[in-house]
Amino acid sequence: MKSIIYCIILFSLIHCSVDLRQVPPPSPNGNLNRPLSNLPLVIGKFEILSADRGVYTDAWRMAFKGHLTSSGLFSTVATELDSKLISDFYTIDVEMKTLYNDKYNWWFTFPAVYPFTGIWPIQYRIAEYSVDFKYKLYKNKTLIKEEEISKTGKADEFLYGFYKVRNFQRMIEETNLEAVNTCIKNLSESL
């Protein structure tokens, strides 16, 4: 009897939360032989307005640099550039804000809490994620373009929604990738 009580307590404490730190996957290299602009691009300020931004910001900066490099828009993409050596260059400043909400349909899910903790399969979880991607493009410290891109994604899980988070993390990754691809497309139109 004690083992059953311990199992119930253990399963009631286990809850897999969704990791929101999903950077977009790398993209295949585009046309790197003939860039759209001969000027280099410097990724200036890159801020994520989130409580857990820490190392996540550096990962995003490198992923964004990889996408810009593979797009073939600029001759070089750098995170730092000495303005004394090069007089003409582009700079992009990025500010990103994310919002994640998930909820459960408790009419289906309540037996998973009690009395069938850990064994009731129907745990209907619904998640929504939105990313606001605001960027400013400068040429030699003169503002050329300023834009805000908003993308949203939705996902749900019907069976074992407490524990299965892969579907939600994939949705976050794809939504972030959509925002980056839209940003790159809009940058190519403004050059």
DRENPA-3360 file (N, C-alpha, C; in nm, 2 decimals, always signed):
BEGIN
1 = MKSIIYCI = +0.08/-0.12/+0.00/+0.00/+0.00/+0.00/+0.09/+0.13/+0.00 ~ +0.20/+0.12/+0.07/+0.29/+0.23/+0.08/+0.35/+0.27/-0.06 ~ +0.38/+0.16/-0.14/+0.44/+0.19/-0.27/+0.34/+0.26/-0.36 ~ +0.21/+0.22/-0.35/+0.11/+0.29/-0.43/+0.10/+0.44/-0.39 ~ +0.10/+0.47/-0.26/+0.09/+0.60/-0.22/+0.22/+0.68/-0.27 ~ +0.33/+0.62/-0.26/+0.45/+0.69/-0.31/+0.45/+0.71/-0.46 ~ +0.39/+0.62/-0.53/+0.38/+0.64/-0.68/+0.28/+0.75/-0.71 ~ +0.17/+0.76/-0.64/+0.08/+0.87/-0.66/+0.14/+1.00/-0.63;
9 = ILFSLIHC = +0.21/+1.01/-0.52/+0.28/+1.14/-0.49/+0.39/+1.17/-0.59 ~ +0.46/+1.07/-0.64/+0.56/+1.10/-0.74/+0.50/+1.15/-0.87 ~ +0.39/+1.08/-0.92/+0.33/+1.12/-1.04/+0.26/+1.25/-1.03 ~ +0.22/+1.29/-0.91/+0.15/+1.42/-0.90/+0.26/+1.53/-0.90 ~ +0.38/+1.50/-0.86/+0.49/+1.60/-0.87/+0.55/+1.62/-1.00 ~ +0.55/+1.51/-1.08/+0.61/+1.52/-1.21/+0.52/+1.60/-1.31 ~ +0.58/+1.70/-1.37/+0.52/+1.78/-1.47/+0.62/+1.83/-1.57 ~ +0.61/+1.79/-1.69/+0.71/+1.83/-1.79/+0.67/+1.97/-1.85;
17 = SVDLRQVP = +0.75/+2.07/-1.82/+0.72/+2.20/-1.88/+0.79/+2.21/-2.01 ~ +0.73/+2.30/-2.09/+0.78/+2.32/-2.23/+0.90/+2.41/-2.22 ~ +1.01/+2.37/-2.29/+1.13/+2.46/-2.29/+1.11/+2.56/-2.40 ~ +1.10/+2.69/-2.37/+1.07/+2.79/-2.46/+1.20/+2.84/-2.54 ~ +1.31/+2.79/-2.50/+1.44/+2.83/-2.56/+1.47/+2.75/-2.69 ~ +1.38/+2.76/-2.78/+1.40/+2.68/-2.91/+1.44/+2.78/-3.01 ~ +1.57/+2.77/-3.06/+1.62/+2.86/-3.17/+1.58/+2.79/-3.30 ~ +1.57/+2.87/-3.40/+1.54/+2.81/-3.53/+1.65/+2.72/-3.58;
25 = PPSPNGNL = +1.62/+2.61/-3.65/+1.72/+2.52/-3.70/+1.80/+2.58/-3.81 ~ +1.92/+2.54/-3.83/+2.00/+2.60/-3.94/+1.94/+2.58/-4.08 ~ +1.96/+2.67/-4.16/+1.91/+2.66/-4.30/+2.02/+2.63/-4.40 ~ +1.98/+2.57/-4.51/+2.09/+2.53/-4.61/+2.14/+2.66/-4.67 ~ +2.27/+2.65/-4.71/+2.33/+2.77/-4.77/+2.27/+2.80/-4.90 ~ +2.25/+2.93/-4.92/+2.19/+2.99/-5.04/+2.30/+3.02/-5.14 ~ +2.27/+3.12/-5.22/+2.37/+3.17/-5.32/+2.47/+3.25/-5.25 ~ +2.59/+3.20/-5.22/+2.69/+3.27/-5.15/+2.79/+3.33/-5.24;
33 = NRPLSNLP = +2.78/+3.30/-5.37/+2.88/+3.36/-5.47/+2.85/+3.50/-5.50 ~ +2.72/+3.53/-5.52/+2.69/+3.67/-5.55/+2.59/+3.72/-5.45 ~ +2.64/+3.79/-5.35/+2.55/+3.85/-5.25/+2.47/+3.97/-5.31 ~ +2.36/+3.99/-5.25/+2.27/+4.10/-5.29/+2.34/+4.24/-5.26 ~ +2.41/+4.25/-5.16/+2.48/+4.37/-5.12/+2.63/+4.34/-5.10 ~ +2.72/+4.43/-5.14/+2.86/+4.41/-5.12/+2.91/+4.46/-4.99 ~ +2.82/+4.53/-4.92/+2.85/+4.58/-4.79/+2.83/+4.47/-4.68 ~ +2.92/+4.47/-4.58/+2.90/+4.37/-4.47/+2.78/+4.42/-4.37;
41 = LVIGKFEI = +2.73/+4.32/-4.30/+2.63/+4.34/-4.20/+2.68/+4.31/-4.07 ~ +2.65/+4.40/-3.97/+2.69/+4.38/-3.83/+2.56/+4.36/-3.75 ~ +2.56/+4.25/-3.68/+2.45/+4.23/-3.59/+2.48/+4.31/-3.46 ~ +2.41/+4.42/-3.44/+2.44/+4.50/-3.32/+2.37/+4.45/-3.20 ~ +2.27/+4.53/-3.15/+2.20/+4.49/-3.03/+2.10/+4.38/-3.06 ~ +2.11/+4.27/-2.98/+2.02/+4.16/-3.00/+1.96/+4.13/-2.86 ~ +1.84/+4.17/-2.84/+1.78/+4.15/-2.71/+1.65/+4.07/-2.71 ~ +1.64/+3.98/-2.61/+1.52/+3.90/-2.60/+1.46/+3.94/-2.47;
49 = LSADRGVY = +1.34/+3.99/-2.48/+1.27/+4.04/-2.36/+1.20/+3.93/-2.29 ~ +1.27/+3.86/-2.21/+1.22/+3.74/-2.14/+1.30/+3.73/-2.01 ~ +1.24/+3.66/-1.91/+1.31/+3.65/-1.78/+1.42/+3.55/-1.79 ~ +1.42/+3.45/-1.88/+1.52/+3.35/-1.89/+1.61/+3.37/-2.01 ~ +1.65/+3.49/-2.04/+1.72/+3.51/-2.17/+1.87/+3.47/-2.16 ~ +1.94/+3.48/-2.05/+2.08/+3.44/-2.03/+2.16/+3.39/-2.15 ~ +2.19/+3.27/-2.16/+2.27/+3.21/-2.27/+2.19/+3.20/-2.39 ~ +2.06/+3.20/-2.37/+1.96/+3.19/-2.48/+1.99/+3.30/-2.58;
57 = TDAWRMAF = +2.02/+3.42/-2.54/+2.05/+3.53/-2.63/+2.16/+3.50/-2.72 ~ +2.27/+3.45/-2.67/+2.39/+3.41/-2.75/+2.35/+3.31/-2.86 ~ +2.28/+3.21/-2.82/+2.24/+3.10/-2.91/+2.15/+3.16/-3.02 ~ +2.06/+3.25/-2.99/+1.98/+3.32/-3.09/+2.06/+3.40/-3.18 ~ +2.16/+3.48/-3.13/+2.24/+3.56/-3.21/+2.32/+3.48/-3.31 ~ +2.37/+3.37/-3.27/+2.45/+3.28/-3.36/+2.36/+3.22/-3.47 ~ +2.24/+3.18/-3.43/+2.14/+3.12/-3.52/+2.10/+3.22/-3.62 ~ +2.07/+3.34/-3.58/+2.03/+3.45/-3.67/+2.15/+3.48/-3.76;
65 = KGHLTSSG = +2.27/+3.49/-3.71/+2.39/+3.51/-3.80/+2.40/+3.40/-3.91 ~ +2.37/+3.27/-3.87/+2.38/+3.16/-3.96/+2.27/+3.18/-4.07 ~ +2.15/+3.22/-4.03/+2.05/+3.24/-4.13/+2.08/+3.35/-4.23 ~ +2.13/+3.46/-4.18/+2.17/+3.57/-4.26/+2.28/+3.54/-4.35 ~ +2.38/+3.46/-4.30/+2.49/+3.42/-4.39/+2.45/+3.33/-4.50 ~ +2.36/+3.23/-4.47/+2.32/+3.14/-4.57/+2.22/+3.20/-4.67 ~ +2.16/+3.31/-4.63/+2.06/+3.38/-4.73/+2.13/+3.44/-4.84 ~ +2.26/+3.47/-4.83/+2.34/+3.53/-4.94/+2.30/+3.68/-4.97;
73 = LFSTVATE = +2.25/+3.75/-4.87/+2.21/+3.89/-4.88/+2.33/+3.98/-4.87 ~ +2.42/+3.95/-4.78/+2.54/+4.04/-4.75/+2.67/+3.96/-4.78 ~ +2.77/+4.04/-4.81/+2.90/+3.98/-4.84/+2.96/+3.91/-4.71 ~ +2.95/+3.97/-4.60/+2.98/+3.91/-4.47/+2.88/+3.95/-4.36 ~ +2.87/+3.86/-4.27/+2.78/+3.89/-4.15/+2.87/+3.87/-4.03 ~ +2.87/+3.97/-3.95/+2.96/+3.97/-3.83/+2.88/+4.01/-3.71 ~ +2.93/+3.97/-3.59/+2.87/+4.02/-3.47/+2.95/+4.15/-3.42 ~ +3.07/+4.16/-3.46/+3.15/+4.28/-3.43/+3.23/+4.33/-3.55;
81 = LDSKLISD = +3.24/+4.46/-3.57/+3.31/+4.51/-3.69/+3.38/+4.63/-3.65 ~ +3.50/+4.65/-3.69/+3.58/+4.77/-3.66/+3.54/+4.88/-3.76 ~ +3.47/+4.98/-3.72/+3.42/+5.08/-3.81/+3.54/+5.17/-3.86 ~ +3.65/+5.17/-3.80/+3.77/+5.24/-3.85/+3.83/+5.18/-3.97 ~ +3.82/+5.05/-3.99/+3.87/+4.98/-4.10/+3.77/+4.99/-4.22 ~ +3.65/+4.98/-4.19/+3.54/+4.97/-4.30/+3.45/+5.09/-4.28 ~ +3.43/+5.17/-4.38/+3.35/+5.29/-4.36/+3.21/+5.27/-4.40 ~ +3.18/+5.18/-4.49/+3.04/+5.16/-4.53/+3.00/+5.02/-4.48;
89 = FYTIDVEM = +2.89/+5.01/-4.41/+2.84/+4.88/-4.36/+2.69/+4.90/-4.31 ~ +2.62/+4.79/-4.31/+2.49/+4.78/-4.25/+2.50/+4.73/-4.11 ~ +2.40/+4.78/-4.03/+2.39/+4.73/-3.89/+2.24/+4.69/-3.87 ~ +2.22/+4.58/-3.80/+2.08/+4.54/-3.77/+2.07/+4.53/-3.62 ~ +1.97/+4.59/-3.56/+1.94/+4.58/-3.42/+1.81/+4.50/-3.40 ~ +1.81/+4.40/-3.32/+1.69/+4.31/-3.31/+1.64/+4.31/-3.16 ~ +1.51/+4.32/-3.15/+1.45/+4.31/-3.02/+1.33/+4.20/-3.03 ~ +1.34/+4.10/-2.95/+1.24/+3.99/-2.96/+1.17/+3.97/-2.83;
97 = KTLYNDKY = +1.04/+3.95/-2.85/+0.95/+3.92/-2.73/+0.87/+3.80/-2.76 ~ +0.86/+3.71/-2.66/+0.79/+3.58/-2.68/+0.68/+3.57/-2.57 ~ +0.57/+3.50/-2.61/+0.46/+3.48/-2.51/+0.41/+3.34/-2.54 ~ +0.41/+3.26/-2.43/+0.36/+3.12/-2.44/+0.25/+3.10/-2.33 ~ +0.14/+3.04/-2.38/+0.03/+3.01/-2.29/-0.01/+2.86/-2.32 ~ -0.03/+2.79/-2.22/-0.09/+2.66/-2.23/-0.19/+2.63/-2.13 ~ -0.29/+2.55/-2.16/-0.40/+2.52/-2.07/-0.45/+2.38/-2.10 ~ -0.52/+2.33/-2.01/-0.57/+2.19/-2.02/-0.72/+2.20/-2.02;
105 = NWWFTFPA = -0.78/+2.10/-2.10/-0.93/+2.08/-2.09/-0.95/+1.99/-1.98 ~ -0.99/+2.05/-1.87/-1.01/+1.97/-1.74/-1.12/+1.87/-1.74 ~ -1.22/+1.89/-1.83/-1.33/+1.79/-1.84/-1.28/+1.65/-1.88 ~ -1.17/+1.65/-1.97/-1.12/+1.52/-2.01/-1.00/+1.48/-1.92 ~ -0.93/+1.58/-1.86/-0.80/+1.56/-1.79/-0.82/+1.52/-1.65 ~ -0.92/+1.56/-1.58/-0.93/+1.55/-1.43/-0.90/+1.41/-1.38 ~ -0.94/+1.30/-1.44/-0.90/+1.17/-1.38/-0.75/+1.15/-1.37 ~ -0.67/+1.22/-1.45/-0.52/+1.20/-1.45/-0.47/+1.27/-1.32;
113 = VYPFTGIW = -0.54/+1.36/-1.26/-0.50/+1.42/-1.14/-0.54/+1.33/-1.02 ~ -0.67/+1.29/-1.02/-0.72/+1.20/-0.92/-0.84/+1.13/-0.98 ~ -0.86/+1.01/-0.97/-0.80/+0.90/-0.90/-0.70/+0.82/-0.98 ~ -0.68/+0.84/-1.11/-0.59/+0.76/-1.20/-0.46/+0.83/-1.23 ~ -0.40/+0.88/-1.13/-0.27/+0.96/-1.15/-0.17/+0.87/-1.22 ~ -0.12/+0.93/-1.33/-0.01/+0.86/-1.40/-0.06/+0.75/-1.50 ~ -0.18/+0.71/-1.49/-0.23/+0.61/-1.59/-0.34/+0.65/-1.68 ~ -0.41/+0.76/-1.65/-0.52/+0.81/-1.73/-0.46/+0.88/-1.85;
121 = PIQYRIAE = -0.48/+0.82/-1.97/-0.41/+0.87/-2.09/-0.46/+1.00/-2.15 ~ -0.59/+1.04/-2.12/-0.64/+1.16/-2.19/-0.61/+1.28/-2.10 ~ -0.51/+1.35/-2.15/-0.47/+1.47/-2.09/-0.46/+1.58/-2.19 ~ -0.57/+1.64/-2.22/-0.58/+1.73/-2.34/-0.52/+1.87/-2.31 ~ -0.41/+1.90/-2.37/-0.33/+2.02/-2.35/-0.33/+2.10/-2.48 ~ -0.36/+2.23/-2.46/-0.36/+2.32/-2.58/-0.26/+2.44/-2.55 ~ -0.18/+2.47/-2.65/-0.07/+2.57/-2.63/-0.08/+2.67/-2.75 ~ -0.05/+2.80/-2.71/-0.03/+2.90/-2.81/+0.10/+2.97/-2.78;
129 = YSVDFKYK = +0.17/+3.01/-2.89/+0.30/+3.07/-2.88/+0.30/+3.19/-2.98 ~ +0.35/+3.30/-2.94/+0.36/+3.41/-3.03/+0.50/+3.48/-3.01 ~ +0.56/+3.52/-3.12/+0.69/+3.59/-3.12/+0.67/+3.72/-3.19 ~ +0.72/+3.83/-3.13/+0.73/+3.96/-3.19/+0.87/+3.99/-3.22 ~ +0.91/+4.01/-3.34/+1.04/+4.02/-3.39/+1.05/+4.16/-3.44 ~ +1.11/+4.25/-3.37/+1.13/+4.39/-3.41/+1.27/+4.42/-3.45 ~ +1.30/+4.47/-3.57/+1.43/+4.50/-3.61/+1.44/+4.64/-3.67 ~ +1.57/+4.69/-3.67/+1.60/+4.82/-3.73/+1.73/+4.80/-3.81;
137 = LYKNKTLI = +1.72/+4.84/-3.94/+1.83/+4.83/-4.03/+1.89/+4.96/-4.05 ~ +2.02/+4.98/-4.03/+2.09/+5.10/-4.04/+2.20/+5.08/-4.15 ~ +2.22/+5.19/-4.23/+2.34/+5.20/-4.32/+2.42/+5.32/-4.27 ~ +2.54/+5.28/-4.22/+2.63/+5.39/-4.17/+2.56/+5.47/-4.07 ~ +2.49/+5.41/-3.98/+2.42/+5.47/-3.86/+2.30/+5.56/-3.90 ~ +2.26/+5.54/-4.03/+2.13/+5.61/-4.07/+2.03/+5.50/-4.09 ~ +1.91/+5.53/-4.02/+1.80/+5.43/-4.02/+1.74/+5.42/-4.16 ~ +1.74/+5.29/-4.21/+1.68/+5.27/-4.34/+1.55/+5.20/-4.33;
145 = KEEEISKT = +1.53/+5.11/-4.24/+1.41/+5.03/-4.23/+1.39/+4.99/-4.08 ~ +1.26/+5.00/-4.04/+1.22/+4.96/-3.91/+1.09/+4.88/-3.93 ~ +1.09/+4.76/-3.87/+0.97/+4.68/-3.89/+0.95/+4.58/-3.77 ~ +0.82/+4.55/-3.75/+0.79/+4.45/-3.64/+0.72/+4.33/-3.71 ~ +0.76/+4.21/-3.69/+0.70/+4.09/-3.74/+0.65/+4.01/-3.63 ~ +0.52/+3.97/-3.64/+0.45/+3.89/-3.54/+0.41/+3.76/-3.60 ~ +0.44/+3.65/-3.54/+0.40/+3.52/-3.58/+0.35/+3.44/-3.46 ~ +0.25/+3.36/-3.49/+0.19/+3.28/-3.38/+0.18/+3.14/-3.43;
153 = GKADEFLY = +0.18/+3.05/-3.33/+0.17/+2.91/-3.36/+0.08/+2.84/-3.25 ~ +0.01/+2.74/-3.29/-0.07/+2.66/-3.20/-0.05/+2.51/-3.21 ~ -0.06/+2.45/-3.10/-0.04/+2.30/-3.10/-0.13/+2.24/-2.98 ~ -0.16/+2.12/-3.00/-0.23/+2.05/-2.89/-0.19/+1.91/-2.88 ~ -0.21/+1.85/-2.77/-0.18/+1.71/-2.74/-0.29/+1.65/-2.67 ~ -0.34/+1.54/-2.72/-0.46/+1.48/-2.66/-0.42/+1.37/-2.56 ~ -0.32/+1.29/-2.59/-0.28/+1.18/-2.51/-0.15/+1.21/-2.43 ~ -0.16/+1.20/-2.30/-0.04/+1.22/-2.21/+0.02/+1.36/-2.23;
161 = GFYKVRNF = -0.07/+1.46/-2.23/-0.03/+1.60/-2.25/+0.06/+1.66/-2.13 ~ +0.05/+1.59/-2.01/+0.14/+1.64/-1.90/+0.28/+1.61/-1.94 ~ +0.31/+1.50/-2.01/+0.44/+1.45/-2.02/+0.50/+1.47/-2.16 ~ +0.42/+1.47/-2.26/+0.48/+1.48/-2.40/+0.48/+1.63/-2.44 ~ +0.61/+1.68/-2.45/+0.62/+1.82/-2.49/+0.69/+1.84/-2.62 ~ +0.73/+1.74/-2.69/+0.81/+1.75/-2.81/+0.72/+1.83/-2.92 ~ +0.60/+1.80/-2.93/+0.51/+1.87/-3.02/+0.50/+2.02/-3.00 ~ +0.50/+2.06/-2.88/+0.50/+2.20/-2.84/+0.63/+2.27/-2.87;
169 = QRMIEETN = +0.74/+2.20/-2.84/+0.87/+2.26/-2.87/+0.90/+2.27/-3.02 ~ +0.85/+2.17/-3.10/+0.86/+2.18/-3.24/+0.78/+2.30/-3.30 ~ +0.66/+2.32/-3.24/+0.58/+2.43/-3.28/+0.65/+2.57/-3.25 ~ +0.71/+2.58/-3.14/+0.79/+2.70/-3.10/+0.90/+2.72/-3.20 ~ +0.97/+2.61/-3.23/+1.09/+2.62/-3.32/+1.04/+2.67/-3.46 ~ +0.93/+2.61/-3.51/+0.88/+2.65/-3.64/+0.83/+2.79/-3.65 ~ +0.77/+2.83/-3.54/+0.72/+2.97/-3.54/+0.83/+3.07/-3.54 ~ +0.94/+3.04/-3.46/+1.06/+3.12/-3.46/+1.12/+3.12/-3.60;
177 = LEAVNTCI = +1.13/+3.01/-3.67/+1.18/+3.00/-3.80/+1.10/+3.09/-3.90 ~ +0.97/+3.08/-3.89/+0.89/+3.17/-3.97/+0.92/+3.32/-3.95 ~ +0.94/+3.36/-3.83/+0.97/+3.50/-3.80/+1.11/+3.54/-3.86 ~ +1.21/+3.45/-3.85/+1.34/+3.48/-3.91/+1.33/+3.48/-4.06 ~ +1.26/+3.39/-4.12/+1.25/+3.38/-4.27/+1.18/+3.51/-4.32 ~ +1.07/+3.55/-4.25/+1.00/+3.67/-4.29/+1.09/+3.79/-4.28 ~ +1.17/+3.80/-4.17/+1.27/+3.91/-4.16/+1.37/+3.91/-4.27 ~ +1.42/+3.80/-4.31/+1.52/+3.79/-4.41/+1.46/+3.83/-4.55;
185 = KNLSESL = +1.34/+3.78/-4.57/+1.27/+3.82/-4.70/+1.24/+3.97/-4.70 ~ +1.20/+4.03/-4.59/+1.18/+4.17/-4.59/+1.31/+4.25/-4.61 ~ +1.41/+4.20/-4.55/+1.54/+4.27/-4.57/+1.59/+4.26/-4.71 ~ +1.57/+4.15/-4.78/+1.61/+4.14/-4.92/+1.53/+4.24/-5.01 ~ +1.41/+4.27/-4.97/+1.33/+4.36/-5.05/+1.37/+4.51/-5.03 ~ +1.43/+4.53/-4.91/+1.47/+4.67/-4.88/+1.61/+4.71/-4.92 ~ +1.69/+4.61/-4.97/+1.82/+4.64/-5.01/+1.83/+4.70/-5.16;
% end
